[in-house]
Amino acid sequence: MDIWIRFVLAVLATWRVTHLLANEDGPAHLIARLRLRLGESIAGSLMDCFNCLSLWVAAPLALVITDEPVVWPAAWLALSGAACLLERASEKPLLVEHPLPASEGDDDVLRPTTIPHA
């Protein structure tokens, strides 16, 4: 199989497994129960951080790309980095709220109305 196909498959697998573990409840709430059981432990804290977790998920998947010990660290970091980029690209855009100019009697209170950011 071509190296680029293996890389793309490994990136998608890294993102999918990391997203499942960090952001989803899983089938029959298995992942949610695992998170509760891990609690505040190091492993439990790891489950809360997509970027941290992607490093651990990417490590074995880097073997899909290469079995050369010299290349493996670069493949490992590339998979984690690509998964982080995919996660960032899939997030909802940040809505920036700007205050409207105050009118008389408002005492400079910010209004809850959002203004489209140009």
PAVEXZA-462543 format. One record per residue (C-alpha): y, z, x. Coordinates in steps of 0.1 Angstrom, whole numbers, padded with zeros to 4 digits, always signed. Example, Ala and Ser with C-alpha at 12.3 -4.5 7.8 and 13.67 -1.06 7.14 Angstrom:
<pts>
-0045+0078+0123-0011+0071+0137
</pts>
This chain:
<pts>
+0000+0000+0000+0035-0008+0012+0055+0020+0028+0084+0016+0004+0062+0018-0027+0046+0050-0013+0081+0063-0005+0094+0056-0041+0063+0071-0056+0066+0102-0035+0103+0106-0043+0096+0103-0080+0067+0128-0078+0088+0152-0058+0116+0151-0084+0092+0153-0113+0073+0183-0101+0104+0201-0088+0122+0195-0121+0092+0208-0141+0089+0240-0120+0127+0247-0119+0140+0235-0152+0113+0233-0178+0090+0256-0197+0059+0234-0192+0031+0227-0216+0022+0258-0237+0050+0276-0218+0029+0279-0187+0058+0275-0163+0080+0299-0182+0052+0325-0181+0047+0319-0144+0085+0324-0139+0083+0357-0158+0053+0369-0139+0070+0361-0105+0101+0380-0116+0126+0388-0089+0102+0381-0060+0109+0355-0033+0087+0331-0052+0105+0339-0085+0139+0333-0068+0126+0300-0054+0118+0288-0089+0155+0291-0099+0168+0268-0072+0160+0231-0075+0172+0223-0040+0151+0251-0024+0120+0243-0044+0122+0206-0036+0117+0214+0000+0083+0231-0008+0072+0204-0032+0081+0176-0008+0062+0190+0022+0027+0180+0011+0040+0148-0006+0054+0137+0028+0017+0131+0038+0017+0103+0012+0042+0085+0034+0029+0093+0069+0002+0112+0087+0021+0109+0120+0033+0144+0131+0065+0130+0146+0075+0112+0114+0064+0138+0090+0095+0161+0092+0118+0132+0085+0097+0120+0056+0097+0156+0043+0134+0160+0044+0140+0125+0030+0118+0132+0000+0136+0165-0007+0170+0149-0002+0162+0120-0025+0149+0144-0052+0181+0164-0049+0202+0132-0053+0181+0122-0084+0187+0157-0099+0224+0155-0093+0226+0120-0108+0207+0131-0139+0230+0161-0146+0255+0160-0174+0290+0151-0161+0314+0180-0156+0342+0181-0182+0375+0192-0166+0398+0209-0191+0435+0207-0185+0460+0229-0203+0484+0213-0227+0521+0218-0222+0532+0251-0238+0554+0249-0269+0578+0276-0281+0560+0308-0290+0528+0300-0272+0536+0324-0243+0520+0300-0219+0485+0304-0234+0460+0277-0225+0448+0257-0254+0411+0250-0260+0417+0213-0265+0404+0190-0238+0423+0161-0224+0403+0131-0212+0406+0130-0174+0419+0096-0163
</pts>
